[in-house]
Amino acid sequence: MTTTTGAPLLFDPYDYAFQDDPYPTYQRLRDEAPVFHAEDDDIWVISRHRDVFDVLRDDVAFSNRMGVSLDASAWNPDAHRVMSFLALDGAEQSRIRRLVSAAFTPRRVRELTPEVEALTEHYLDRALAAAAERGAADWIGDLAGLLPMDVISEMMGVPVADRDEVRRLADLLVHREDGLRDVPQAGMEASFALFDYYGDMVRRRRRSRTDDLTSALVAAEVDGDRLRDGEIIAFLFLMVVAGNETTTKLLGNALLHLAAHPDQQAQVLADPGLVPAWIEETLRHDTSSQMLARYVVEDVEVGGMPIPAGSKALVLLGSANRDERVFTDPATFDIHRRPAELSQSLSFGTGRHFCLGANLARLEARVVLEALVRRVDGFDVHAERAARVHSTSVRGFASLPVTFSSRSA
């Protein structure tokens, strides 16, 4: 399907109107200019699934060494000091990821299940009580914006007394101010504060180990190699962004889209076994992580379009997941979508940079949404009163009013 409007094709990832609904622009890009040079920002925008997949798997021509963010202040050769192995390639990336994986194991994630369940019951009680008292709960403010950061803080060993402040700082990291094409001053200050906080935490674990991820990272050893303090701090910082905000947005997007399809909502409420399919279709249909930048190392062609060395390329995960060349009726939210199609979703990336926290995000989403299904007969999302987070890379809500019909005891 080709959609042309006659209007000039523009791509401005900082524009609030684009962030509110990027999908019409994605459609035009796929149809009219699948590799598009956005001259104002001098970025090469790649929108079709095949091309996005190929770029993500080629870190020789498309390097992570300048980071993955559009923001000018974050685009530099020292990006790995902030974003860990996400901003490294080849052997350097493999080394950090191997050491981190020795501490951040699937078993450690599974062992978090009781904590996730307890936090879910605590915050769900609060959300349902707020809805009963006020007529609507704020799904983000009362649950989805709190639980993922608490889970990460519990795993890292952040004391309960510090968690509200750590969460506040983390929220400031992703917000982008209208008209400002970089990280706002408040976000810069928040990043410095978090680095200081995690640096102090790592130094304390060097002196005295505890049973948490930070201590496990300090102790991690592979063939005599260990992580340095700066490398541990960078990974903890990465988890705040990649493991907190994206899961919060996934939980909000999940309710938004299921509420918009009452027939599918009724099916999920009648059969909790459909919750994993609900999660996977949300990830495909409206992924939390919309786009990633890459540094173009050498002259290269993508989709027949030459991109010069030294350029900044931008792969659109959100567009790739709506590509009609891969997905049937891709603009439709369908929890019964075939698993073979869902397996093509690029929400967690692919190749050596596949998201290390994918299992944790899925665990949290499953526990929360299964608990919700057990406790409510239905829910309505009041999208007209919702407030979006404005960010170039993360898509979701800062506030999402929801009313619930609770199940009888």
N, C-alpha and C positions, 0 to 999 in steps of 0.2 A: 504494500500500500504506500503510495506516495502522497505526501501532504505538502502542498505549497500554498503560501498565503500572498505572494507577491511582494511582501515587505522584505527589506534587507534582513539577511540572516545574521543575528548578533549573538554573542555569548559573553555574558558578564556574570561570573559566579558570585560576585559580591552584591549583586542587585537583590534587594529583599523580595521583589515580585518574582524573580526567578527562583529564589529559595522556597517561596511559598508553593510553587508548582513548577518544577523543572521539566516535567515529562513532555509537554508540547514542544519545548525547545529540543529535547533529546530526539524526539520523533523527526523533527526537521533536519537535525544534524545527520541522523542515520540515512534519511532519504536523499538529502540534497548535497551534503558535504561530510561524509563519514570520517574524513581527516580534515579538520577545519583549522585554518590559521586565524586565531583571534588576535588581530593586530594590536589592539590597545594594550593588552597585557603581554603580547608576544609569546603566546602559548599555542601549542599544537594539540587540538582537542580530538580525541579518538573515541568513537561512540559505538561502533558495531561490535558484537560479541566476539567474533572471530579475531578481530584485530586487538581488542582489549586482552583477550586470552593470550595471544601471541606475545604482546608486549610484557605482560606480567611474568611470563616464563623466560624472558630474555633479559637477564641483568648484565649481559655483556654490552649490548648496544644501548639498553635502557637502564641506566644505573640508578640505584637508590642513594648514592653517596652524598647527594645534596639534600637529602630528606625527601619527604613525600607531601609536604605542605605547599600550597600556593603562596603563602604569606612571605613577603620579601625578607623579613627578619629571621625567618626559620629556614630559608633556602641558602645553605652554605656548607662548606666541606666539613664543618664541625657538628653537623646535625646529629651524628651518632652519639654525641655527648648528652643529648636530650632524649633521643628516640631509640637508643640502643641498636640492636641488630636490624631494626626496621630501616635504618639509614646506612646500612653496610651491604657489600656485595661479596660474592665468592668466598674465599677462605676465611676472611675476617668475619663475615656473616655467619658462616658455618661454625666457627670457633665459639662465638658468643652464644649462639643458639644451642649448641651442644651442651655447653656448661649450664646455661639457664634451664634447659630441659632436664638436666640431672637433678635439679631442685624442684622445678615446677612440673611435677609428674602427673600422669593420669590418676594415679592412686591418691595423690594429695588433693586433686580436684574432687574425686569421688568421696573422700573423707569429709569434704565440706558439706555434704548433703544434709546431715542433721542440723547444722548451723543455718543453712539456707531455709530449711523447713521451719525452724523456730522463728527466724526473722520474718518469714512470709506470714506466719500466723499472727505475729505481733503487729505487723504493719497492715495486714488485711483486716484484723479486728478494728484498727484505728480508722481505716478507710470506710468500712461499712458503718461504723458509728458516726463518722463525719457525714456520710450520706444521709443517715437517718435523722441527724440533728439539723443539718443545713439544707437538706434537699438534694445535695450533690456532693460527692467527694472530688478532690483534685487527685486524679490517679497518679500524676507525677509527684506533686508535693506531699501526698500522703503515703505513697508506696514506691513507685517505680524510680523516683529520683533519690531515694534513700537506701533501698536494699542493696543494689549492686556495689555502692561504695562501702557499705558496711561489710559486705562479704569480702571485698578486697582488703579492707583494713584489718579484718579478723585474720585473714590469711597472712598478711604481712606482719602482724603483731602490733598494729597501731592501737594504743590504749583507747578505751571507750570514751574517756574524757576529751580526747583530741579529735574525735571523728567528725563532729559537726564542722569544726574549722577546716579540717582537711577536705571535707566535701565542698564547703564554700569556695575554697581556693580552686578545687578541680572544676567547679562550674564556671569560674571566671576564665579558664583556659580556652574554652571553645567558643565563647560568645564573640560576635563580630558586630561592631557599631556601624550603623547606616552611614555610607559615604567614606568610611575608613577602609583602605585596602591593605590592611596589615593587622597584626595583633594589637589590640588596644593597650594603653598603658596599664590598666588594671590587670589585664592578662599577663603582661610582662612581670609585674610585681608579684602576682600569684605564683608564677613559675619559679621565681627566685626564692620565694618563701617555702615552696614545696621542696626545692632542692636542698635548702638549708635543713629543713625538717628531716628529710630522708637521709641526708648526710649524717646528721647527729644519730639517727636510729642505727645506721650501719656501724658507726664507730662504737656505739654501745654494745652491739652484737659481737664486735671483734673482742671486746673485753669479757663479755658474758653471754653465752649462747642460750637461746630459748627454743621452744618447739614451734617455730613459725617459718614462713617462707624466707624472710630476711636472713635468719640464721642459716637456713639451708643453702641459700645463695653464697653466704660467707664461707660455708664449709664445702661447697661443690668443688669437685676435683675430677678431671679427666686426663689421664696420662700425665699426671704431675702438674697440669696447668690449672690455675685458679683465676677467678674473677677479681679484678681490682675494684677498689671502692667506687670509683667513678662509673665503672661498668655496671655495678649493682644498682647504684642510684639511678642511672639512666633507665634501667629495666623497670624499677619501681615507678618511675615517672611515666614510662610508656604505659604501664598497666592502669594508671589513673585515667589516662585519656582513652586508650583502646579498650580497656576492660570495664570502665565505669560508664562513660557517656553513651557508648554504643548499645550497651545492654538496657540502659534506661530508655533510650529511644526505641529499641525493639519492643519493649513492653508497652509503650504508648502506642506505637504504630499497630501493634497486634489488636488492641482493643478498638482503635479507630476503624480499621478495615472490617473486622468481623461484625461490629455494630452496624455497619453500612449494608450488611447482607443478612437480614433476619433469618432467612431460611437456613443459611450455613451456621449462624449462631445457634439456632435450635438444634441442629445436628450435633454440634460440638457439646452442647449442654447435655444432650441425651447420651453421648458417647465420649467420655474423656479420652478414649484411645485415639481420638482425632486431634488431640492437642499438639503432638509433634508435627502433624501435617499443617496445622494452623501456623505454627512457628516457622516452618520452612517456607510456606507460601508468603508469609509476611516478609521474611528475609529477601525473597525474590522480588516481590511486588513493590516494596517500598523500603529498601535497605537503609540501615542507619548510616553506613559508610558509603557516601555517594561517589567520591572521586579521589584519585591518588596521582601525585606528580612523579615524573621521572626525568632524569637528566640524560639527554641524548649524547652518547659518547662519540659516535661516528656518523657520517652521512648514511642515511638509511631510507628505505622505502616502506611505507605502510599503506596497504590497500592501493598500491600504484602511485601514491603521493610521496614525493621526496621530502624528507625532513632533514635539515642541515645539522651537522655536529654542533654541540654547544647550546642547542635549543632546550626549552622546557616543554615536555610533553605531559598531557593530562589524560589519564584513562578514566572513562566514566562508567563506574560499576553499575550505577543506577540505570544508565541507558542500556548497557549490555544485558541486564536482567529483563529488559522489556523488548528485546530484539525479536521481531516476528520471524526471523530466519531460524530461530532456535526454539522459541516458545509459542505454543498455540494460543491465539487470542490473548496476547501478553498484557494488555491493559486491564484485563478482567481478573479480579481477585477470586481464586478458586482453590479451596482447601482440598479438592479432589484431583488436583493436577497430578499427572503421571509422575512417579518417582524418577523415571528416566529424564524427564525435563527438569525437575527440581535439582537433580544432580549436576546440571549445567550452570546453576547459579554461581555467580562470582562474588557474592557478598563477603566471603571470608578470604578472597583472593585465590591464588593457585600457585603451585610450584614451591620453590624454596621459601617464599615469603607467605605461604598460607598461614592464616592467623593462629598463633599458638594458643590463644584463649578461646577458640571456637567451642571447645567442649564445656568450658566454664559458662559461657554465654548461654549455650543450649540447656545446660543443667538449671541455671537460674530461671530462665524463661519457662522451662517445663514445670518446675516445682511451683512457681507463682501461678501460672495459668491453670494447672491442674487443681490447685487449692481454690482458685476462684470458681472454677466449674463445679466443684463439690459444694460450694456455699451459696451460689446464687442461681435463681431461675432465669435471669436475664439481665441485660444491662443496656443502657443507652448512652452514647457519647454525644455531648453537646458541642460539636465541632465549631459552631458559630461563635462560641465563647472561649475557644482554646487560644493559647498563645504559643507560637512556634519559637524554637531556638533559631537564631539567625547565625549560621555558620556556613563556611564554604564547603566543608567536608562532611559534617554530621547533620543528619536530617531527623527531626523529631520535635517534640513539644517541651516547652518549659512549664506549661499548665494544660491540663486536659480534664474538664469537668465531666463526671460520669455519675449517672444514677443507677442504682441496683435494685433488683427484686430479689430479696433474700429467700432462700429455701426455708421451709418450715422445719423446725427441730424434729 
